[in-house]
């Protein structure tokens, strides 16, 4: 009987080991299946994160390009404005210099009034009054008065004072600058 008992114990042991192996294999299979699902879910989540990151990078790059483009436009505009301001300042200074010279102011008077009047009143900057008086005497019936507020150039009033033409440094410089701006803009923005 001891042999029967021994064989029974061996059989129980074998059945237990086989059952434990089967359970272990089942648990291992379940673990592998769960791990495969987790890996698949992690890969799917990683792909989503990668796609979002690529889209964010694309949008960031587009925004960066737009910002860079805007900065370039702003820089061009800023440079254009600075160049325009410098040129207008030089133009203003040179125009005032010319109109502060008696001979040059007389030449401007001669060319200006020949087209629109033979008589009128001239309000002159003190520095050019005498030259304008001489020129006015040759041109017709003009009176010349000194205007202390005029720093360069002169104004001409005709038609009993109802029409006034300004040939002061500030007025002529502003008019010249206005006429030159389109050409300056072309030069500055030329590529």
C-alpha positions in Angstrom: 0.0 0.0 0.0 2.8 2.2 0.5 3.5 2.0 -3.1 0.0 2.9 -3.9 0.2 5.8 -1.7 3.5 6.8 -3.2 2.0 6.7 -6.7 -1.0 8.6 -5.5 1.2 11.3 -4.0 3.2 11.5 -7.2 0.1 11.7 -9.3 -1.3 14.5 -7.1 2.1 16.3 -7.3 2.1 15.9 -11.1 -1.4 17.1 -11.4 -0.7 20.0 -9.1 2.4 21.0 -11.0 0.6 20.7 -14.3 -2.3 22.7 -13.0 0.1 25.3 -11.6 1.9 25.3 -15.0 -1.4 25.7 -16.8 -2.4 28.5 -14.5 1.0 30.1 -14.8 0.8 29.8 -18.6 -2.7 31.3 -18.5 -1.6 34.1 -16.3 1.5 34.7 -18.4 -0.8 34.7 -21.6 -3.1 37.2 -19.9 -0.1 39.3 -18.9 1.3 39.2 -22.4 -2.1 40.1 -23.8 -2.5 43.0 -21.3 1.1 44.1 -22.0 0.4 44.0 -25.8 -2.7 46.1 -25.3 -0.8 48.6 -23.1 2.0 48.8 -25.7 -0.5 49.4 -28.5 -2.3 52.1 -26.4 1.0 53.7 -25.6 2.1 53.6 -29.3 -1.3 55.1 -30.3 -0.9 57.9 -27.6 2.7 58.5 -28.7 1.5 58.8 -32.3 -1.2 61.3 -31.2 1.4 63.3 -29.2 3.8 63.3 -32.1 1.1 64.4 -34.5 0.1 67.3 -32.1 3.8 68.2 -31.6 4.3 68.3 -35.4 1.2 70.4 -35.9 2.2 72.7 -33.1 5.7 73.0 -34.6 4.2 73.8 -38.0 1.9 76.4 -36.5 4.8 77.9 -34.5 7.0 78.0 -37.6 4.1 79.7 -39.6 3.7 82.3 -36.7 7.4 82.8 -36.6 7.6 83.4 -40.3 4.7 85.9 -40.1 6.3 87.7 -37.2 9.6 87.8 -39.1 7.8 89.1 -42.1 6.0 91.8 -40.1 9.3 92.8 -38.4 10.9 93.1 -41.8 8.0 95.3 -43.0 8.2 97.4 -39.9 12.0 97.8 -40.3 11.6 98.9 -43.9 8.9 101.4 -42.9 11.0 102.6 -40.1 14.1 103.0 -42.3 11.9 104.7 -45.0 10.6 107.2 -42.4 14.0 107.9 -41.0 15.5 108.4 -44.5 12.5 110.6 -45.5 12.9 112.7 -42.3 16.6 113.2 -42.9 16.1 114.1 -46.5 13.2 116.5 -45.7 15.3 118.1 -43.0 18.2 118.6 -45.6 15.7 119.8 -48.2 14.2 122.3 -45.7 17.6 123.6 -44.6 18.8 124.0 -48.2 15.5 125.7 -49.3 15.8 128.1 -46.4 19.4 128.8 -47.3 18.5 129.6 -50.9 15.6 131.8 -49.8 17.8 133.6 -47.3 20.0 134.8 -50.1 18.9 138.1 -51.6 19.8 137.2 -55.2 18.2 133.7 -55.0 15.0 135.1 -53.4 14.8 137.8 -56.1 15.1 135.1 -58.8 12.3 133.1 -57.2 10.2 136.3 -57.1 10.9 137.0 -60.7 9.9 133.5 -61.8 6.9 133.3 -59.5 5.1 136.6 -60.2 5.7 136.6 -64.0 2.9 134.0 -64.4 0.2 135.5 -62.1 0.6 139.1 -61.2 2.0 142.5 -62.1 1.1 144.2 -58.8 0.7 143.3 -55.1 2.2 143.3 -51.7 5.3 141.3 -50.7 5.9 140.4 -47.1 9.6 139.6 -46.9 12.1 138.1 -44.5 14.4 140.8 -43.2 17.5 139.3 -44.8 16.2 139.5 -48.4 14.0 142.6 -48.2 16.4 144.9 -50.1 17.0 142.5 -52.9 13.2 141.9 -53.3 12.6 145.7 -53.3 15.0 146.1 -56.3 13.4 143.1 -58.1 9.9 144.3 -57.3 10.6 147.7 -58.8 11.6 146.0 -62.1 8.6 143.7 -62.2 5.8 146.1 -61.8 3.8 147.7 -59.0 4.8 145.7 -55.9 5.3 147.0 -52.4 7.7 145.2 -50.1 7.3 145.1 -46.4 9.5 143.3 -43.8 7.8 140.5 -41.9 9.7 139.7 -38.8 8.0 136.3 -38.5 9.2 135.1 -41.9 12.7 133.6 -41.5 13.4 133.0 -45.2 11.6 133.8 -48.4 8.5 135.8 -48.8 4.8 135.8 -49.5 3.0 137.7 -52.2 -0.6 139.0 -51.8 -2.5 139.9 -55.0 -6.0 140.9 -55.9 -6.2 143.4 -53.0 -4.9 140.9 -50.5 -7.5 138.2 -51.3 -5.0 135.8 -52.9 -1.8 134.9 -51.1 1.1 132.9 -52.5 3.7 131.7 -50.0 7.4 131.3 -51.1 8.8 130.9 -47.6 11.4 128.2 -46.8 9.0 126.1 -44.8 6.2 126.3 -47.5 8.5 125.5 -50.4 10.3 122.8 -48.6 7.0 121.1 -47.6 5.8 121.3 -51.2 9.0 119.9 -52.6 9.0 117.1 -50.0 5.4 116.2 -50.9 6.4 116.0 -54.6 9.5 114.0 -53.9 7.9 111.4 -51.5 6.6 109.0 -54.2 10.0 108.9 -55.8 11.7 108.5 -52.5 9.3 105.7 -51.6 10.2 103.9 -54.8 13.9 104.2 -54.1 13.6 103.0 -50.5 11.4 100.1 -51.3 13.3 99.0 -54.5 14.5 95.4 -54.2 
